[in-house]
Amino acid sequence: PDALSDLVPNHIASLPEDPFSGQPFAYAPTNSSYLLYSTGPDMVSNNGEPMGEEGSLEERVGDIVLHQG
């Protein structure tokens, strides 16, 4: 879909909430698939740039990518 909201209500009852931001997960369609991500603990969208693996979870910068295709 062009937007996650296009799935409501025919495919899902409501949009799932990002546990970090309290907003719907970030979504961007691509040429052949889509990008779906959470802002992560820094609660800042990094446009789908994956969170680093160094340091504690609270210190990491980047997003938690759920699907990238």
C-alpha positions as a LaTeX table, in Angstrom:
\begin{tabular}{lrrr}
\hline
Residue & $x$ (\AA) & $y$ (\AA) & $z$ (\AA) \\
\hline
Pro1 & 0.00 & 0.00 & 0.00 \\
Asp2 & 0.95 & 3.64 & $-0.36$ \\
Ala3 & 0.39 & 4.13 & 3.40 \\
Leu4 & $-0.13$ & 1.81 & 6.35 \\
Ser5 & $-3.46$ & 3.49 & 6.99 \\
Asp6 & $-4.66$ & 1.98 & 3.68 \\
Leu7 & $-4.77$ & $-1.39$ & 5.47 \\
Val8 & $-7.38$ & $-0.20$ & 8.00 \\
Pro9 & $-10.04$ & $-1.60$ & 8.44 \\
Asn10 & $-10.12$ & $-4.19$ & 5.62 \\
His11 & $-6.88$ & $-5.95$ & 6.55 \\
Ile12 & $-6.16$ & $-4.86$ & 10.14 \\
Ala13 & $-8.43$ & $-3.27$ & 12.75 \\
Ser14 & $-6.01$ & $-0.48$ & 13.65 \\
Leu15 & $-2.40$ & 0.51 & 13.13 \\
Pro16 & 0.06 & $-1.07$ & 15.54 \\
Glu17 & 1.75 & 1.41 & 17.86 \\
Asp18 & 5.51 & 1.86 & 18.07 \\
Pro19 & 6.28 & 1.10 & 21.75 \\
Phe20 & 8.95 & 3.79 & 21.84 \\
Ser21 & 7.21 & 6.77 & 20.20 \\
Gly22 & 3.57 & 5.89 & 20.87 \\
Gln23 & 2.85 & 6.63 & 17.19 \\
Pro24 & 2.25 & 4.17 & 14.34 \\
Phe25 & 5.38 & 2.42 & 13.07 \\
Ala26 & 7.21 & 4.33 & 10.33 \\
Tyr27 & 6.50 & 2.98 & 6.84 \\
Ala28 & 7.84 & 3.76 & 3.40 \\
Pro29 & 7.02 & 1.85 & 0.22 \\
Thr30 & 9.96 & 1.09 & $-2.07$ \\
Asn31 & 10.06 & 0.04 & $-5.73$ \\
Ser32 & 9.53 & $-3.64$ & $-4.99$ \\
Ser33 & 8.78 & $-3.88$ & $-1.26$ \\
Tyr34 & 8.62 & $-1.61$ & 1.80 \\
Leu35 & 10.51 & $-0.32$ & 4.83 \\
Leu36 & 8.88 & $-0.68$ & 8.26 \\
Tyr37 & 10.64 & 0.51 & 11.40 \\
Ser38 & 10.41 & 1.75 & 14.97 \\
Thr39 & 12.13 & 4.94 & 16.08 \\
Gly40 & 13.90 & 2.92 & 18.78 \\
Pro41 & 14.82 & 4.12 & 22.24 \\
Asp42 & 16.13 & 7.51 & 21.08 \\
Met43 & 12.57 & 8.19 & 19.75 \\
Val44 & 13.97 & 9.96 & 16.67 \\
Ser45 & 13.31 & 8.80 & 13.13 \\
Asn46 & 16.58 & 8.10 & 11.40 \\
Asn47 & 14.77 & 7.28 & 8.14 \\
Gly48 & 15.23 & 3.54 & 8.66 \\
Glu49 & 18.96 & 3.67 & 9.39 \\
Pro50 & 19.48 & 0.61 & 11.63 \\
Met51 & 20.49 & 1.11 & 15.23 \\
Gly52 & 24.10 & 0.33 & 16.08 \\
Glu53 & 25.02 & $-2.62$ & 18.24 \\
Glu54 & 27.53 & $-0.88$ & 20.52 \\
Gly55 & 26.67 & 0.35 & 24.01 \\
Ser56 & 23.55 & $-0.08$ & 26.08 \\
Leu57 & 20.14 & 0.03 & 24.43 \\
Glu58 & 19.52 & 3.53 & 25.82 \\
Glu59 & 22.79 & 4.85 & 24.33 \\
Arg60 & 22.26 & 3.53 & 20.81 \\
Val61 & 21.24 & 5.82 & 17.94 \\
Gly62 & 19.20 & 4.60 & 15.00 \\
Asp63 & 15.98 & 2.81 & 14.22 \\
Ile64 & 14.82 & $-0.74$ & 14.85 \\
Val65 & 14.12 & $-2.01$ & 11.36 \\
Leu66 & 11.28 & $-4.55$ & 11.24 \\
His67 & 11.27 & $-5.07$ & 7.48 \\
Gln68 & 13.47 & $-3.77$ & 4.73 \\
Gly69 & 13.08 & $-5.13$ & 1.25 \\
\hline
\end{tabular}
